[in-house]
Amino acid sequence: MRSPALITGSAGGVVQALDAKTGCLYWLYQASGPVRSGMGVSTENGATTLVFSDQNGWVHGIDARTGKGRWKKRVEEHEATRLTGTPAVHDGVAFIPAASWEETRSIDPGYPCCTFRGSITAVRARDGAPVWKTYLVDAPKQTGKTSVGTPTFGPSGAGVWSRPTVDARRGLLYIATGDNYSHPATATSDAIMALDLKTGRIAWTQQTTPADVYNSSCGAKGVNCPEDSGPDYDFGSSAILVKNSSGKDIVVAGQKSGVVYAVDPDQKGKMLWQARVGKGGTNGGVQWGMASDGRALYASVSDVVRPPGGVGGPAPVGNANLDPNIGGGLTALSLDDGHKLWFAPSHPCAPLRAGCSPAQPGAVTVIEGAVFSGSMDGHIRAYATADGKELWDFDTRKPYTTVNSASGKGGSLDGAGPIVVGGMVYVNSGYPRFGGEPGNVLLAFGPRN
């Protein structure tokens, strides 16, 4: 019997199954585009199917043991579709979240902005057959023209970037949505929402930032930028269903605004509490994921700063000069009322170097006694859940001799958080998209002998 497998995607679209102890390869599968999604897992009649998506808009179902494809389909026809969130799987059904690149298309003054609609699509995990589909904004219509005569359309946006959360007891699926790209604004952008598991019907919506209408043209005051443009406070991370100390279920979600919200699933998303954990911003606040151990909620923030003129010379990639002293931080919150239990500040970059930031945008991971958080400076750190004391720090930003003999180097930590299982900690290092340092290694940490 072979050892357990670690399955991971890549920016090149290759999905790999690796021996979890040695890193040796079991199989490869080539997707249609970069794979940032995790794996949804469904087992029926002894056969296990992995369901995941790629950033070119395709959803794949493959055999977990062999890596052979079972089915492949598009759940959205819009050319700018971008699938990043891990599918949630329940009772043989996979729930696929959809977001898009269309915000960036708006930079072109000739682009008719905007027509993408965020959605959740439910398909059978074993064969990809459709079950239901729910759009999160109405079908767009022409709303006018820009100052250069390009047609404008709306509503649009409200994409879902992260994994939906299944509440089997209530028969609900919780999602957190992004902003609108164009007017009219909708009540479903920047919102925590609940959908019926069986039908996709929207059960309730709790919007946290109304009228957040924003697209990428706003950075340069382009013609496609909406009037009264919003702050771009998407929810980029999943909602979490957890019990507070009295045993009551609550749903918590963290936003790019730097605010964490808790809502009541039994009162149609009534707001219970909110707590600020960061300053927030376009690339600030809570970005990719919080975690809870049932005793507290742990939220790291990005709050990356790009000072005018740069600090420490030109950046190595991404044309981003990042402040090496500002950003990041990890907060533990009470699940009862959101009050701060402790705060662990970030570490300024040492030594000072071009393109470095102490921001902590990546998802956090919690186990008994420790919470892990990565930083754009390349460090992965573990903190005590009791008081935030730093337990362990490893700088991934270095060259490595890899098990597959490829040239390997670590870089910034962003996006996905560490995976902790079987006494091992797995960390991806190298994420340059938001100005961080590139890299290409998957690191496995084991217990000390």
N, C-alpha and C positions, 0 to 999 in steps of 0.2 A: 504494500500500500504506500502510495507516494505521500509526501508531506503536504500539509495545507498550502493553498495557493494564495498569493497576494496578487490582485488584479488591478491594473492601473492603466489609465489612458495617457495620451501625450499630445503635445502641440503638433506633431506630425501626423496625428490621426491613427497611430498604431496603438492598439490595446494589447497588453502583454499579461500573461499569467506566469508568475514567477514562484519558484519554491520559496516559501516564506522564511525559511531558515538560511538558505544559501544564496538566493537570488538567481539560481539557474533557471533557464527558460523552459516552460512547458509548452506554450503555444503563442502564436501571434494572430491578430485579426486586424485587417486594414479597414478603418472607417472612411467615410467620405469627406471628412474634414477634422480639424482639431477636436480632441475630446477632453472637455473640462468636467463633464458630468461624471458622477460616481455611478456605481452599478446598482440597479434595482434587481432583486433576486426573487424568482418565483419557482417553486417546485411542485410539479403535478405528475402523478403516476410514476414517480421515481426519476423523472427527468427535470433537471434544473436549467432554467433559462435566465440569462443575464440580459436586462433591458437597460439601454443607455442611449444617449443622444450625442450628436456632434454639432459643431458650430456652423455648419453649412445647412442645417435644418433637417437632417435625417435622424430617424430613430431606428435602432438596431436591436434585434433579438438574436442572441447567439447561445450555442450550447456551452454551458459552464465548464464541462470536462474537456472538450476538444477544441473550443474556439471556433467551430464551424457555424456559419450564419444559418439562422432558421427563417428570418424574415427581415425586411427593411422597408421603411416607408417614410414619407413626408407627412407631417401632421398640419403644416401650414404651407400655403402656396406662395406667400409673399416672398419676393426675392431677398429681402433683407432679414429674413428669419434667422435668429441666433438662439440655439438651444444650449443652455449651460446648466440648468438645475437637474439634479439627480431625480429620475422617476421614482415616485412612491408606489409600492406594490402592496395590494391587499386582496385576498381571496381570488388570486389569479388575474387581477386587473391592474394594469400599470397606468398611473396618472402622470401625464407628460406636461410640464410647464413650458411656456413659450415666451421668449423675449425677442429683441431684434437689434440690428445695427442701424435702423433707419434714422435714429437721432443724428448720426454722423453724416448721412446722406444730405441732410439739410444745409451743410456748409456750402454746397453747390447752389448758387443763386438760381440756376435753372431747374432745380429739383422741385417737383410739386409735393410739398410737405403738408400733411403726412397721412399715411393710409394703413399702417400696421396696427393690428389689434391684438393685445395680449390675450392669452387663452389657456385653458386647461383641456387636454384631450385624454379621454379614457379609452384604452385599447386592451384587448385580451393579451396577456403576457405570452401565451404559448404560440400565437400566430399573428399578432398585430391587428386582428379584426376590430373594427370600431365598436365602441360601447356607447359613448356620448361625447359631446363637445360643448364647451361653454366659452363664448367670447366675453371679455370683460368690459368692452365698450361697444356702443352701437356701430352699425356700418357707417363708414365715413361718407360725407357728401361735400361737394364743392362749397366753400364758404366765402370765396372772394379771390383776389389776386394780390401779389406782392407789389412793391413799388416799381419792379422791373417787368411786371406783367405776367409772372408765373402763377398759375392757379394754386390755390391753397385748399386743403381738405381737412376735415375733422368730423368727429373726434378721433383720436388716435392714442397709441401708447398703452399704459397700464400693463406693461409686460411683467412676467413672473420669472425672476432670475434664479430662484432657489427651489429646493425640494419642497413639495407639499407635505403637510403633516396629517396623518390619518388619525381620526378619533372614532374608533370602531364602535364604542359604546353609544355614542350619540348619532352615529351614521353620518359624520361630517368630515370634510376635507378642508383644512385651514391653509390659506395662502397669504402671502404678503406681496404687494404690487409696487410697480414703479410709477414714474410720473407720466403725465400726458405730454405728447410732443407738439400738439397744435390745439387751438381752440375749436370747439368749446370744451371747457374743463368738465370732467366727469366726477361723480361721487365715488368712483372705484379706483382712482389713482391714489398712490401713497396711502394704501389702505390695508387693514387686516380684514380678511374675508373668510366666510364659511360657505362651502358648497355641499349639496347633498351627494353622498357617496354613490348612490344608485342612479341618480338622474342628472347630476350636474347643476341642478337648480340653485341659484344663489339664495342662501338661507338668511344671511345678514352681512352687513358691511360696516366697519368702523374706520372712517377716514381720519387720518391724523394731521395731514397738511393739505387743506383745500386749495384748489386753483394753482397747483404746482405744474404749470405748463412751460416746458423748457425743451430746447434741443441744442445741438452742438454749435449751431450758427450764432448762438447768443454770446459765446466767448469773444467773437470778433464783431459783434453788433451787425451780423449779416441780415439780409432782407427776409430770411425765413424765421428770424427770431420773433416769437410771439410778443405782442404788446403786454406789458405788465408780466414779463416772464418770471417764472417761479424760481425757487432756490435749488432745484434739482435734488430733492431729498428722497430719492428712491428708498424702498426696502430692498436690500440686496441679499439679505439672509433669511433663513427659514423662521417661521413662527414655531414656538416650542410649547407643547402641552405638558404641564407639570402640576403637581399638587403643592399647595403651601403648607404651613405647619399645622393648620387645622384640618387638613385633608381635603380641602376644596380644590377642584380643578381650576386652573387659570391658563390663559394663553398669553405668552409673552413674545414680543418682537422688538428688535433693535433697528433703528433707522439711521441713514446718513446724516440726519440732523444732529446726531449725538444724543438722542433721547431714546430710552427704552420704555415701552408701554406694556401694561398688563390689562387684559380684558376678560370679561366673564362670559364663557361659552353658553351658560344657562340663561343669560339675559341679553341675547342677541348682540354680544360684543360690547356690552356696557363697560365704559372705562373704569378700571379699579384704581390704578395708580400710574404715574409716570415719573421717570427719574432721568436726570441729565448725567451722562457719563463722559461727554466730550464736547468740543466746540462745534463740530459738524462742518459740512461743506460739500462741494461737488465731489471731492475725493476724500471726504472726512467722515467722522462719526463711525458708527458700526457698519461694516461693509459686508463681510462674508460669513459670519456666523458666531453665535453665542453658544453657551453650554450651561447645563444645570445638573447638579448631583442630587437634587431633591431637597437640599439644605439651603442652597444659595443659587443665584444666577451670576454667571461670569461673562463679562463683556469687555473686549479690547476695542480700541479705536484706532483709526488711521490718523486723522487730523494732520496729514502731511502738509508741509508749507513749501511753496515755490516762491522764494523772494525775488523781486525784480532785480535783474542783473546777475543773479546767481551768487552762490557761495562756494568758494574753493575751486573755482575754475569751471570749464565746461563739463557737462555730464557725459559719462561714457556711452550712454544709449538714451533713446527716447527724447532727446532735446529737452530734458528736464533738469533744472538746477534745483536741488532740494536742500532745505535748511537742515544741517546735520545735528541741530540741537533741539528742534521742536517737533512734537508729534508723539503719538503712541500713548500708552498707559493701559492698565488693566484694573477693572473695578469689580468687586463682589457686592451684589445687592441682595437685600432681604426679599424673599418671595412673598412675604405678607403685605408689605407696604412700600417696597422699593427703596428703603433707606440704605445708605452706604454702610457696608460692613467693614470694608477696607479698600485701600487703593494702593496699587504698586506702580510707581512712576516708571517711565521709559528710561533708557540709557542713551545719552548723547553718543553719536558716532565717535569711536576712538580706534584709530586716529581719524582726524578730519580728512575726508576724501570726497572727490567730486561725485555727485549723484547719490550720496548716502543720506538716509533718513532713519530716525528711530521710530517711525510710524509702525503701528501694529494692525494692519488692515486684515490680515488673514484670519480664518476661522480658528477658534480656540477649541481645545479638547480637554475634557475632565475625566479623571479616574479617581478612585478612592484616595483622598489625601493630597492630590496634586492636580493642578491645571496647567496645560501647556499653551504657550503663545509664541508665535514666530514674529520676527521683525524684518523690515526692509533692510536693516543693516546686516542681515545674514544670520543673526543669532536665533537659536531656539532655546527657550527658557522654560523651566518648570517652577511653579510657585505653590506654596502650601495653601491648601484651601481654607485652613483655619485662620490664617492671619496675613497671607500674601507674601510671606517671607520667601526669598529666592532660594530654591533648593538645588538648581542645576542650570548650567549655562554652557552651550556649545556653539562655537562660531563655525557655521557651515561653509563660509566663504573661503575656500582653499581648494587646491588641486587634489584629486584622488586617483588612486590606482583602482580601477573598477573590476568587478568580477567578469565582465564581458570584454575586457581589454580595450574598451573605447576610452578616448581622452575625456576625463570628467573634471568638472569644476563647479563649485557651489556659488550661489549668488543671493539675491534677495528672496525673502519668504513672504508670500502673498497668496491670496486665493484659498485653496484647500488647506485645512488644518492637519496636524499629525494624526496618524492612525495608531492606536495602542491596542494590541491584542497578543495573547499568548506570551506575555513577558517581553514583548518587543515594541519598539517605537519606530514608526516609519515616517520619514520626512522628505518631501520634495523640496529641492533647493534650486532657485534660479527662476525669477519671474520678472521680466523687464517691461511689461506692458504699460505700467504707470510711472515709468522713469526709473525703476529699480535696476539692479545689476543682473545680467543674464547668467544662466547656469544650466546644467543638464544632468543633475544627479538625483537619484533616489537613494536615500541613506537609511540603513537599518541599524538601530541601537539595541543592544541586548543587555542583560543583567551583568554586573561585574562578577568575575569569578572569585 
